[in-house]
Amino acid sequence: MRTGVRLGVDVGKARVGIALCDRDGLVATPVATLAREDADKRAFRILVEEHDVTEIVIGLPLSLSGVDTASTTDAREFAAAVAHWVDVPVRLVDERLSTVSAQRALHAAGRRTKGSRPVIDQVAAVIILQNALDYERTAGRPPGVTVDPDPEG
């Protein structure tokens, strides 16, 4: 298992959920929810620098059958832009049902969906990152695929 702080990202049309893990890659925790328009080069550079991030893991929302959707294309484009903005590797990982899992977890904790959308985005980012960490720990290799930077980022 590689060491280093990783940043988990749940990309949505309106908001972007952010999570971090510890240096040993054991536990992901929620950090913030950014408005989509604020999830820009400056924000990601600050997050990488302040938390000494070694890698960014971005959720790839495939359909249940594994086929790309409009959200998949958006996440790929966002990941390519992030890869252009920062000097750390960016990986895309399968995130099917992360938002649904986040909503269920919050509902089970007594929170209503309506007022919890920003929290749902953070919890989804935690789920994406924790699944990536768990995969790496069991498979012995990094999760997902590395993203090539968008030259126009």
Number of C-alpha atoms within 10 A of each C-alpha: 16 13 11 15 21 28 30 32 29 29 27 18 11 10 19 22 27 28 27 26 23 16 16 13 21 14 14 24 19 22 19 18 23 19 15 14 10 13 18 16 15 11 12 18 16 12 16 19 11 9 15 14 21 17 18 26 29 29 29 26 28 20 16 9 7 10 9 13 13 10 16 18 14 16 23 20 16 20 28 22 21 26 24 20 20 20 13 16 18 27 23 23 22 20 21 17 16 22 21 11 15 22 22 16 15 16 13 10 9 9 14 13 15 7 9 13 16 19 20 25 28 27 29 31 35 28 26 30 33 21 18 26 25 16 16 17 16 9 11 11 12 16 20 18 12 17 20 16 19 16 10 8 15
